[in-house]
Amino acid sequence: MSIKTPHDLIFQEYLSNLNVAKDLIEVYLPEKIRKCCDLSSLKVEPTSFVEEHLAKHQADVLYSLRINGEKGL
């Protein structure tokens, strides 16, 4: 996969920092949704994945965390 714009790598590196990700979640997600999220479980996940129905996806940055006690992406 080629980089479409030169700043993509900078943003990917920046957003892969868990402290930055937590700050963004705390600032931009509505409180009702934030309360459901366990930020202590936040992890950066591999960016290439296959869904249950076998569709392949590629993300710039992908996180997982516990949402209401269940793993969410």
Phi and psi restraints in degrees (range 20) as a CNS / XPLOR table:
assign (resid 1 and name C) (resid 2 and name N)
       (resid 2 and name CA) (resid 2 and name C) 1.0 -90.4 20.0 2
assign (resid 2 and name N) (resid 2 and name CA)
       (resid 2 and name C) (resid 3 and name N) 1.0 153.9 20.0 2
assign (resid 2 and name C) (resid 3 and name N)
       (resid 3 and name CA) (resid 3 and name C) 1.0 -80.4 20.0 2
assign (resid 3 and name N) (resid 3 and name CA)
       (resid 3 and name C) (resid 4 and name N) 1.0 122.4 20.0 2
assign (resid 3 and name C) (resid 4 and name N)
       (resid 4 and name CA) (resid 4 and name C) 1.0 -76.7 20.0 2
assign (resid 4 and name N) (resid 4 and name CA)
       (resid 4 and name C) (resid 5 and name N) 1.0 -33.9 20.0 2
assign (resid 4 and name C) (resid 5 and name N)
       (resid 5 and name CA) (resid 5 and name C) 1.0 -135.1 20.0 2
assign (resid 5 and name N) (resid 5 and name CA)
       (resid 5 and name C) (resid 6 and name N) 1.0 148.3 20.0 2
assign (resid 5 and name C) (resid 6 and name N)
       (resid 6 and name CA) (resid 6 and name C) 1.0 -63.0 20.0 2
assign (resid 6 and name N) (resid 6 and name CA)
       (resid 6 and name C) (resid 7 and name N) 1.0 -24.1 20.0 2
assign (resid 6 and name C) (resid 7 and name N)
       (resid 7 and name CA) (resid 7 and name C) 1.0 -85.9 20.0 2
assign (resid 7 and name N) (resid 7 and name CA)
       (resid 7 and name C) (resid 8 and name N) 1.0 -4.7 20.0 2
assign (resid 7 and name C) (resid 8 and name N)
       (resid 8 and name CA) (resid 8 and name C) 1.0 -56.4 20.0 2
assign (resid 8 and name N) (resid 8 and name CA)
       (resid 8 and name C) (resid 9 and name N) 1.0 -45.5 20.0 2
assign (resid 8 and name C) (resid 9 and name N)
       (resid 9 and name CA) (resid 9 and name C) 1.0 -63.6 20.0 2
assign (resid 9 and name N) (resid 9 and name CA)
       (resid 9 and name C) (resid 10 and name N) 1.0 -35.6 20.0 2
assign (resid 9 and name C) (resid 10 and name N)
       (resid 10 and name CA) (resid 10 and name C) 1.0 -64.4 20.0 2
assign (resid 10 and name N) (resid 10 and name CA)
       (resid 10 and name C) (resid 11 and name N) 1.0 -46.6 20.0 2
assign (resid 10 and name C) (resid 11 and name N)
       (resid 11 and name CA) (resid 11 and name C) 1.0 -66.0 20.0 2
assign (resid 11 and name N) (resid 11 and name CA)
       (resid 11 and name C) (resid 12 and name N) 1.0 -39.5 20.0 2
assign (resid 11 and name C) (resid 12 and name N)
       (resid 12 and name CA) (resid 12 and name C) 1.0 -62.4 20.0 2
assign (resid 12 and name N) (resid 12 and name CA)
       (resid 12 and name C) (resid 13 and name N) 1.0 -43.4 20.0 2
assign (resid 12 and name C) (resid 13 and name N)
       (resid 13 and name CA) (resid 13 and name C) 1.0 -64.7 20.0 2
assign (resid 13 and name N) (resid 13 and name CA)
       (resid 13 and name C) (resid 14 and name N) 1.0 -44.8 20.0 2
assign (resid 13 and name C) (resid 14 and name N)
       (resid 14 and name CA) (resid 14 and name C) 1.0 -61.5 20.0 2
assign (resid 14 and name N) (resid 14 and name CA)
       (resid 14 and name C) (resid 15 and name N) 1.0 -47.0 20.0 2
assign (resid 14 and name C) (resid 15 and name N)
       (resid 15 and name CA) (resid 15 and name C) 1.0 -76.4 20.0 2
assign (resid 15 and name N) (resid 15 and name CA)
       (resid 15 and name C) (resid 16 and name N) 1.0 -13.4 20.0 2
assign (resid 15 and name C) (resid 16 and name N)
       (resid 16 and name CA) (resid 16 and name C) 1.0 -79.5 20.0 2
assign (resid 16 and name N) (resid 16 and name CA)
       (resid 16 and name C) (resid 17 and name N) 1.0 -9.8 20.0 2
assign (resid 16 and name C) (resid 17 and name N)
       (resid 17 and name CA) (resid 17 and name C) 1.0 -78.9 20.0 2
assign (resid 17 and name N) (resid 17 and name CA)
       (resid 17 and name C) (resid 18 and name N) 1.0 119.0 20.0 2
assign (resid 17 and name C) (resid 18 and name N)
       (resid 18 and name CA) (resid 18 and name C) 1.0 -63.1 20.0 2
assign (resid 18 and name N) (resid 18 and name CA)
       (resid 18 and name C) (resid 19 and name N) 1.0 -32.1 20.0 2
assign (resid 18 and name C) (resid 19 and name N)
       (resid 19 and name CA) (resid 19 and name C) 1.0 -65.3 20.0 2
assign (resid 19 and name N) (resid 19 and name CA)
       (resid 19 and name C) (resid 20 and name N) 1.0 -39.5 20.0 2
assign (resid 19 and name C) (resid 20 and name N)
       (resid 20 and name CA) (resid 20 and name C) 1.0 -65.9 20.0 2
assign (resid 20 and name N) (resid 20 and name CA)
       (resid 20 and name C) (resid 21 and name N) 1.0 -45.1 20.0 2
assign (resid 20 and name C) (resid 21 and name N)
       (resid 21 and name CA) (resid 21 and name C) 1.0 -60.2 20.0 2
assign (resid 21 and name N) (resid 21 and name CA)
       (resid 21 and name C) (resid 22 and name N) 1.0 -44.7 20.0 2
assign (resid 21 and name C) (resid 22 and name N)
       (resid 22 and name CA) (resid 22 and name C) 1.0 -61.9 20.0 2
assign (resid 22 and name N) (resid 22 and name CA)
       (resid 22 and name C) (resid 23 and name N) 1.0 -42.7 20.0 2
assign (resid 22 and name C) (resid 23 and name N)
       (resid 23 and name CA) (resid 23 and name C) 1.0 -60.6 20.0 2
assign (resid 23 and name N) (resid 23 and name CA)
       (resid 23 and name C) (resid 24 and name N) 1.0 -44.0 20.0 2
assign (resid 23 and name C) (resid 24 and name N)
       (resid 24 and name CA) (resid 24 and name C) 1.0 -63.2 20.0 2
assign (resid 24 and name N) (resid 24 and name CA)
       (resid 24 and name C) (resid 25 and name N) 1.0 -42.1 20.0 2
assign (resid 24 and name C) (resid 25 and name N)
       (resid 25 and name CA) (resid 25 and name C) 1.0 -61.4 20.0 2
assign (resid 25 and name N) (resid 25 and name CA)
       (resid 25 and name C) (resid 26 and name N) 1.0 -45.8 20.0 2
assign (resid 25 and name C) (resid 26 and name N)
       (resid 26 and name CA) (resid 26 and name C) 1.0 -65.4 20.0 2
assign (resid 26 and name N) (resid 26 and name CA)
       (resid 26 and name C) (resid 27 and name N) 1.0 -32.8 20.0 2
assign (resid 26 and name C) (resid 27 and name N)
       (resid 27 and name CA) (resid 27 and name C) 1.0 -83.1 20.0 2
assign (resid 27 and name N) (resid 27 and name CA)
       (resid 27 and name C) (resid 28 and name N) 1.0 -40.9 20.0 2
assign (resid 27 and name C) (resid 28 and name N)
       (resid 28 and name CA) (resid 28 and name C) 1.0 -102.7 20.0 2
assign (resid 28 and name N) (resid 28 and name CA)
       (resid 28 and name C) (resid 29 and name N) 1.0 -23.0 20.0 2
assign (resid 28 and name C) (resid 29 and name N)
       (resid 29 and name CA) (resid 29 and name C) 1.0 -80.5 20.0 2
assign (resid 29 and name N) (resid 29 and name CA)
       (resid 29 and name C) (resid 30 and name N) 1.0 139.4 20.0 2
assign (resid 29 and name C) (resid 30 and name N)
       (resid 30 and name CA) (resid 30 and name C) 1.0 -59.5 20.0 2
assign (resid 30 and name N) (resid 30 and name CA)
       (resid 30 and name C) (resid 31 and name N) 1.0 147.8 20.0 2
assign (resid 30 and name C) (resid 31 and name N)
       (resid 31 and name CA) (resid 31 and name C) 1.0 -54.9 20.0 2
assign (resid 31 and name N) (resid 31 and name CA)
       (resid 31 and name C) (resid 32 and name N) 1.0 -39.9 20.0 2
assign (resid 31 and name C) (resid 32 and name N)
       (resid 32 and name CA) (resid 32 and name C) 1.0 -57.6 20.0 2
assign (resid 32 and name N) (resid 32 and name CA)
       (resid 32 and name C) (resid 33 and name N) 1.0 -40.2 20.0 2
assign (resid 32 and name C) (resid 33 and name N)
       (resid 33 and name CA) (resid 33 and name C) 1.0 -77.0 20.0 2
assign (resid 33 and name N) (resid 33 and name CA)
       (resid 33 and name C) (resid 34 and name N) 1.0 -42.5 20.0 2
assign (resid 33 and name C) (resid 34 and name N)
       (resid 34 and name CA) (resid 34 and name C) 1.0 -56.4 20.0 2
assign (resid 34 and name N) (resid 34 and name CA)
       (resid 34 and name C) (resid 35 and name N) 1.0 -38.5 20.0 2
assign (resid 34 and name C) (resid 35 and name N)
       (resid 35 and name CA) (resid 35 and name C) 1.0 -64.2 20.0 2
assign (resid 35 and name N) (resid 35 and name CA)
       (resid 35 and name C) (resid 36 and name N) 1.0 -23.4 20.0 2
assign (resid 35 and name C) (resid 36 and name N)
       (resid 36 and name CA) (resid 36 and name C) 1.0 -82.7 20.0 2
assign (resid 36 and name N) (resid 36 and name CA)
       (resid 36 and name C) (resid 37 and name N) 1.0 -14.4 20.0 2
assign (resid 36 and name C) (resid 37 and name N)
       (resid 37 and name CA) (resid 37 and name C) 1.0 -97.7 20.0 2
assign (resid 37 and name N) (resid 37 and name CA)
       (resid 37 and name C) (resid 38 and name N) 1.0 131.6 20.0 2
assign (resid 37 and name C) (resid 38 and name N)
       (resid 38 and name CA) (resid 38 and name C) 1.0 -94.1 20.0 2
assign (resid 38 and name N) (resid 38 and name CA)
       (resid 38 and name C) (resid 39 and name N) 1.0 93.2 20.0 2
assign (resid 38 and name C) (resid 39 and name N)
       (resid 39 and name CA) (resid 39 and name C) 1.0 -65.6 20.0 2
assign (resid 39 and name N) (resid 39 and name CA)
       (resid 39 and name C) (resid 40 and name N) 1.0 -19.7 20.0 2
assign (resid 39 and name C) (resid 40 and name N)
       (resid 40 and name CA) (resid 40 and name C) 1.0 -70.6 20.0 2
assign (resid 40 and name N) (resid 40 and name CA)
       (resid 40 and name C) (resid 41 and name N) 1.0 -15.4 20.0 2
assign (resid 40 and name C) (resid 41 and name N)
       (resid 41 and name CA) (resid 41 and name C) 1.0 -97.2 20.0 2
assign (resid 41 and name N) (resid 41 and name CA)
       (resid 41 and name C) (resid 42 and name N) 1.0 2.8 20.0 2
assign (resid 41 and name C) (resid 42 and name N)
       (resid 42 and name CA) (resid 42 and name C) 1.0 -63.3 20.0 2
assign (resid 42 and name N) (resid 42 and name CA)
       (resid 42 and name C) (resid 43 and name N) 1.0 129.0 20.0 2
assign (resid 42 and name C) (resid 43 and name N)
       (resid 43 and name CA) (resid 43 and name C) 1.0 -138.6 20.0 2
assign (resid 43 and name N) (resid 43 and name CA)
       (resid 43 and name C) (resid 44 and name N) 1.0 149.4 20.0 2
assign (resid 43 and name C) (resid 44 and name N)
       (resid 44 and name CA) (resid 44 and name C) 1.0 -84.9 20.0 2
assign (resid 44 and name N) (resid 44 and name CA)
       (resid 44 and name C) (resid 45 and name N) 1.0 130.9 20.0 2
assign (resid 44 and name C) (resid 45 and name N)
       (resid 45 and name CA) (resid 45 and name C) 1.0 -108.7 20.0 2
assign (resid 45 and name N) (resid 45 and name CA)
       (resid 45 and name C) (resid 46 and name N) 1.0 163.8 20.0 2
assign (resid 45 and name C) (resid 46 and name N)
       (resid 46 and name CA) (resid 46 and name C) 1.0 -57.3 20.0 2
assign (resid 46 and name N) (resid 46 and name CA)
       (resid 46 and name C) (resid 47 and name N) 1.0 144.8 20.0 2
assign (resid 46 and name C) (resid 47 and name N)
       (resid 47 and name CA) (resid 47 and name C) 1.0 -89.1 20.0 2
assign (resid 47 and name N) (resid 47 and name CA)
       (resid 47 and name C) (resid 48 and name N) 1.0 -7.4 20.0 2
assign (resid 47 and name C) (resid 48 and name N)
       (resid 48 and name CA) (resid 48 and name C) 1.0 -111.5 20.0 2
assign (resid 48 and name N) (resid 48 and name CA)
       (resid 48 and name C) (resid 49 and name N) 1.0 128.5 20.0 2
assign (resid 48 and name C) (resid 49 and name N)
       (resid 49 and name CA) (resid 49 and name C) 1.0 -153.3 20.0 2
assign (resid 49 and name N) (resid 49 and name CA)
       (resid 49 and name C) (resid 50 and name N) 1.0 159.9 20.0 2
assign (resid 49 and name C) (resid 50 and name N)
       (resid 50 and name CA) (resid 50 and name C) 1.0 -117.7 20.0 2
assign (resid 50 and name N) (resid 50 and name CA)
       (resid 50 and name C) (resid 51 and name N) 1.0 127.0 20.0 2
assign (resid 50 and name C) (resid 51 and name N)
       (resid 51 and name CA) (resid 51 and name C) 1.0 -75.7 20.0 2
assign (resid 51 and name N) (resid 51 and name CA)
       (resid 51 and name C) (resid 52 and name N) 1.0 169.7 20.0 2
assign (resid 51 and name C) (resid 52 and name N)
       (resid 52 and name CA) (resid 52 and name C) 1.0 -55.0 20.0 2
assign (resid 52 and name N) (resid 52 and name CA)
       (resid 52 and name C) (resid 53 and name N) 1.0 -37.0 20.0 2
assign (resid 52 and name C) (resid 53 and name N)
       (resid 53 and name CA) (resid 53 and name C) 1.0 -89.3 20.0 2
assign (resid 53 and name N) (resid 53 and name CA)
       (resid 53 and name C) (resid 54 and name N) 1.0 21.5 20.0 2
assign (resid 53 and name C) (resid 54 and name N)
       (resid 54 and name CA) (resid 54 and name C) 1.0 67.8 20.0 2
assign (resid 54 and name N) (resid 54 and name CA)
       (resid 54 and name C) (resid 55 and name N) 1.0 23.8 20.0 2
assign (resid 54 and name C) (resid 55 and name N)
       (resid 55 and name CA) (resid 55 and name C) 1.0 -86.6 20.0 2
assign (resid 55 and name N) (resid 55 and name CA)
       (resid 55 and name C) (resid 56 and name N) 1.0 127.3 20.0 2
assign (resid 55 and name C) (resid 56 and name N)
       (resid 56 and name CA) (resid 56 and name C) 1.0 -87.8 20.0 2
assign (resid 56 and name N) (resid 56 and name CA)
       (resid 56 and name C) (resid 57 and name N) 1.0 138.0 20.0 2
assign (resid 56 and name C) (resid 57 and name N)
       (resid 57 and name CA) (resid 57 and name C) 1.0 -132.3 20.0 2
assign (resid 57 and name N) (resid 57 and name CA)
       (resid 57 and name C) (resid 58 and name N) 1.0 153.0 20.0 2
assign (resid 57 and name C) (resid 58 and name N)
       (resid 58 and name CA) (resid 58 and name C) 1.0 -131.3 20.0 2
assign (resid 58 and name N) (resid 58 and name CA)
       (resid 58 and name C) (resid 59 and name N) 1.0 126.5 20.0 2
assign (resid 58 and name C) (resid 59 and name N)
       (resid 59 and name CA) (resid 59 and name C) 1.0 -115.9 20.0 2
assign (resid 59 and name N) (resid 59 and name CA)
       (resid 59 and name C) (resid 60 and name N) 1.0 155.8 20.0 2
assign (resid 59 and name C) (resid 60 and name N)
       (resid 60 and name CA) (resid 60 and name C) 1.0 -71.0 20.0 2
assign (resid 60 and name N) (resid 60 and name CA)
       (resid 60 and name C) (resid 61 and name N) 1.0 -48.6 20.0 2
assign (resid 60 and name C) (resid 61 and name N)
       (resid 61 and name CA) (resid 61 and name C) 1.0 -143.6 20.0 2
assign (resid 61 and name N) (resid 61 and name CA)
       (resid 61 and name C) (resid 62 and name N) 1.0 137.1 20.0 2
assign (resid 61 and name C) (resid 62 and name N)
       (resid 62 and name CA) (resid 62 and name C) 1.0 -133.5 20.0 2
assign (resid 62 and name N) (resid 62 and name CA)
       (resid 62 and name C) (resid 63 and name N) 1.0 131.7 20.0 2
assign (resid 62 and name C) (resid 63 and name N)
       (resid 63 and name CA) (resid 63 and name C) 1.0 -115.1 20.0 2
assign (resid 63 and name N) (resid 63 and name CA)
       (resid 63 and name C) (resid 64 and name N) 1.0 154.6 20.0 2
assign (resid 63 and name C) (resid 64 and name N)
       (resid 64 and name CA) (resid 64 and name C) 1.0 -124.7 20.0 2
assign (resid 64 and name N) (resid 64 and name CA)
       (resid 64 and name C) (resid 65 and name N) 1.0 152.7 20.0 2
assign (resid 64 and name C) (resid 65 and name N)
       (resid 65 and name CA) (resid 65 and name C) 1.0 -164.1 20.0 2
assign (resid 65 and name N) (resid 65 and name CA)
       (resid 65 and name C) (resid 66 and name N) 1.0 163.7 20.0 2
assign (resid 65 and name C) (resid 66 and name N)
       (resid 66 and name CA) (resid 66 and name C) 1.0 -81.5 20.0 2
assign (resid 66 and name N) (resid 66 and name CA)
       (resid 66 and name C) (resid 67 and name N) 1.0 128.8 20.0 2
assign (resid 66 and name C) (resid 67 and name N)
       (resid 67 and name CA) (resid 67 and name C) 1.0 -123.7 20.0 2
assign (resid 67 and name N) (resid 67 and name CA)
       (resid 67 and name C) (resid 68 and name N) 1.0 114.6 20.0 2
assign (resid 67 and name C) (resid 68 and name N)
       (resid 68 and name CA) (resid 68 and name C) 1.0 52.0 20.0 2
assign (resid 68 and name N) (resid 68 and name CA)
       (resid 68 and name C) (resid 69 and name N) 1.0 38.9 20.0 2
assign (resid 68 and name C) (resid 69 and name N)
       (resid 69 and name CA) (resid 69 and name C) 1.0 83.9 20.0 2
assign (resid 69 and name N) (resid 69 and name CA)
       (resid 69 and name C) (resid 70 and name N) 1.0 -1.8 20.0 2
assign (resid 69 and name C) (resid 70 and name N)
       (resid 70 and name CA) (resid 70 and name C) 1.0 -117.4 20.0 2
assign (resid 70 and name N) (resid 70 and name CA)
       (resid 70 and name C) (resid 71 and name N) 1.0 151.4 20.0 2
assign (resid 70 and name C) (resid 71 and name N)
       (resid 71 and name CA) (resid 71 and name C) 1.0 -68.1 20.0 2
assign (resid 71 and name N) (resid 71 and name CA)
       (resid 71 and name C) (resid 72 and name N) 1.0 132.4 20.0 2
assign (resid 71 and name C) (resid 72 and name N)
       (resid 72 and name CA) (resid 72 and name C) 1.0 -131.2 20.0 2
assign (resid 72 and name N) (resid 72 and name CA)
       (resid 72 and name C) (resid 73 and name N) 1.0 155.8 20.0 2
